[in-house]
Amino acid sequence: MFLIASTLLGIDLANYVTTITDSFIHNPDLSIDGRYENASDITFKRVVVIDALYGYMTVLGDIIVVWRVYAFWRHGKQRWVLVFLCAMLLGSLITTFLLTYCVAVLGTDIFDGSFQKPAFCRNIQTTSYAMPAATTFVATVLIGIATWEYRRMIRPNITKGSQRTRAEKVMLLLIESGFLYFLFFVRQTGPIE
């Protein structure tokens, strides 16, 4: 995930440098609009790569989220929730493959990082954000339930009021980070009115 994020950062930086140099330094005989259009043509190919890599990074994020739930729910009768989460993970993977198809075959219809046409690709791009959001939401709720059950079980053994154990602090950190990750995907799914 770090390598993909570093690659995305590098591509973004290259796009910024290309846009600035091609818009203000190269081709002085063209108008500023013409220079910016040339820069956009060059950076467009990189934007297509960014869209594809971002989809695979969300799948890796989903794998990490599902692994977190696995750490808490792998024992006992509740293991069926892992099947549900794995199905959601498979859905994320399928939407990422479909998004990769759209980027590879229909990449010319991307404007400002989003598909405009056809409707199929626009919907797949939205779904590629919605699937990780749903997976993260369900996983965070399941970790929250596990934390609540742990707290109920351990509370009689704690002597000092509401002091939290180390395990509980880690579980709360997982809940908080899962909630923030969920909010990120909700924001990506559509505009907040």
N, C-alpha and C positions, 0 to 999 in steps of 0.2 A: 504494500500500500504506500509505503514511504517512497519507493522508487517511482510509482505511477504519479504520486503527488509532485515529486521533484521534476519529473518529466513535464507535467502540466505547467508547473511554474516556469520552467525553462522555455517552453513554447510560448507562454504568455509574454515573457520578457522579450523574446525574439520578435513577437508580433508588435509590441510597443516600440521597439527600436526600429523595426522596418517601417512602421507607420510614420514615425517621426522623421526618419531620414528620407524616405521616399516622398513625404509630403512637403518637406521644407528644404531639403538639400539637393536631391537628385532631380533631373529634368526641369531645370529652371525655366525652360521655354514654354512649359505647359502652365495652364491656370492652376490655382490651388485645388479646385475641384477635380481637374484631370489628374493631378499628382496624387490626390487622396484616393481616387478611383484605381489608379495603378497600384498603390499600396494595398488597397482592399483586395484586389485580385490576387496579390501575392500571399497575403495573410489568410485568405479564405481557405486555402488548402490545409493550413495548420489548424484552423478552427474546426474543420471536419474531423481531424485527428483528435482534437481535444474532446469533442462530443463522444467519440467512440471510446476513448480511454476513460472518460468519466463514468460511462456505463459499467465498465469492468471494475472500476474502483468501488462503485456502490455494491456490486456483488461481493467483493471482498469484505466490505463493511458488514453486509448481511451475514456472511459466514462467521465473522467475529461475534456478532450479536447472537446468533443461534448457538455458537459455542458457549457463550456466557450462560445461556439458559440451560444448556446441556449440563454444565457444571452443577447446577442446582436441582435439576429435575430428572436426572438419569436413573435414579433409584425409585422403587415403589410403583404403585399403581398408576401414578400420573405420567408415566413415560409417553403416553399417547400424545401429549402436547408437543413432543419433539417431532412426531410425524406431521402434525399440522404445520409447525414452523418449517420443517424441511420442504413441505409442499409449497409454502410461501417463498422459500429460497429458490426452489425450482422455477416458480413463476417469475421471480426477479431475473434469473438466468435466461429464461426464454425471452423476456422483454428486452434484455440486453442484446441477445443475438439478433432479434428483429430490428432493434435500433441500429446495430452494426450494419445490417443489410440496407436499411434506409440510408445510412451515411455513405456506404460504399456505392450504392447504385443511384440514389437520388440526392446525393449531397449538394447538388447545385441549387436546391430549393431551400437552403438554410439561410435565414436572415437573422443577424444578431444572436446567433447561438441557438435558434429555435426553427423548427420546420414550419413553413407556411403552407406548403402543398406537398404531397397529397394529404388528405385527412387521415389516412391510415398512419402515416409516419408522425403526424402531429399528435395523434392519439397514443401511439406507441411511446413517443417521447414523454408525454404526460404520465402514462402508465409506468414508465421506467423510473419516475420519481415517486409515484403512489405506492408501488410494491415495496420498496425499502421502507417507506413511511409506515405502512401497515405492519410489516415484519418487525420493525423497531418498536412500534406501539405495543404489539402483542408481547414481545419479548420483555419490554420494560414493565408491563403489567404483571407478567409471570414472575419476574425477579422481585417486584414489589410484594407479591403474595408470599413468595418464599421468605422475604425479609420479615414480613408481618408474622408468619408462622414461627420463624426462628425467634423473634422477639417474645412472642407468647410463651414459647417453650423455655427460654432462658431467663425470663423475668423473675421467676421465683428464686433463682440461684444468685441473683445480683443483690448485694447487700446495701450499696450506696444509692438510694433513690433511682434516678433515671440515667445512670451512667451507661454509656454505650460501650460495647465490646469492640475489639479491632475488626472482627468479622462483620459486625453490623455496620461499622464505618465504611468498610469496603463495599458492602451491599448497597448502602446509601449512595456512595460514589457511582456505582453502576446504574442506579436508578436516575440520578441527576444527569449523568452523561447520556444515558439513553433518551431522556426527555429532551435534552438540547439537540441531539441528533435527529430526533423525531421532528422537532420544530423546524430544523433546517430543511427537511424534505417537504414538510407542509408548505413552507414558503416557496420552495421550488416548484411545487405542483401547480400553483396558480397565484394570481395577485390577491393580496389581502386587501379587502375593501374597507 
